[in-house]
Amino acid sequence: MQQKTKNITREAAKTRLQINLEKTETMSMNKKQQKPITLGDKELKEVDSFTYLGRTGGSDDDI
């Protein structure tokens, strides 16, 4: 996942887009993820649930 985060950041920069580090969070569906995901030198916040388009989803929910 760390590599995918680096890739999306690099591709966004090509079009002069920046990822907002204050709003970016991670959520693991598989709790085997041990290392925190970073963007540059900042560790991204890990959450147990999120709201997207008015719907709340969680790491224990069925998808």
N, C-alpha and C positions, 0 to 999 in steps of 0.2 A: 504494500500500500504506500510505503514511503516513496518508492520509485515512481508510482503513478502520480503522486502529489507533485514531485519534482517535474515530471513531464508536463502536467497541465499548467504549471506555473511558467515553464519555459515557452509553451505554445501560446499562452495568453500574452506574454511579453512581446511576442512577434507582432501582435496587433495593438500594442500599447495598452493592453488591459492589465489591471492589477487585481490580485485577490485581496479582499478586505480581511486582514488578519484578526480584527476585532470581532467580526461576525462569523468567521469560519470555525466550525466545530466538527468533531468526528464522532461516529457511533459504530461500535463493533457489534455485528450480529453473532460473531463467534468470539467468545471471550478468551480465546487462546492468544489473541494479540497482546503481547507483553510490552513491547517498546512503544513509547508515545510517538505519534507522528509529528514531525516538525516541518515548518516552512521557513527556510532560511535558518535563523538561530532561535526562532520562536516556537515553543511547543503548543500544538493546537489542543484546545479544551476537548475532553471526551465527555459525552453526555449519554444518559440512559434512554432519553426520548427526545423527540423533536416535533415541531408543528410545521406542516407544509401545506399550503393552500387550504388552511383552516382545519386540517385533519392532523391528529396527533398519532405518531407511531413510536414504538419503543423497541428496544433491543430484544425483548422477549416475545414480541408479537409475531404472528404468522404472516408471511408475505406470499 
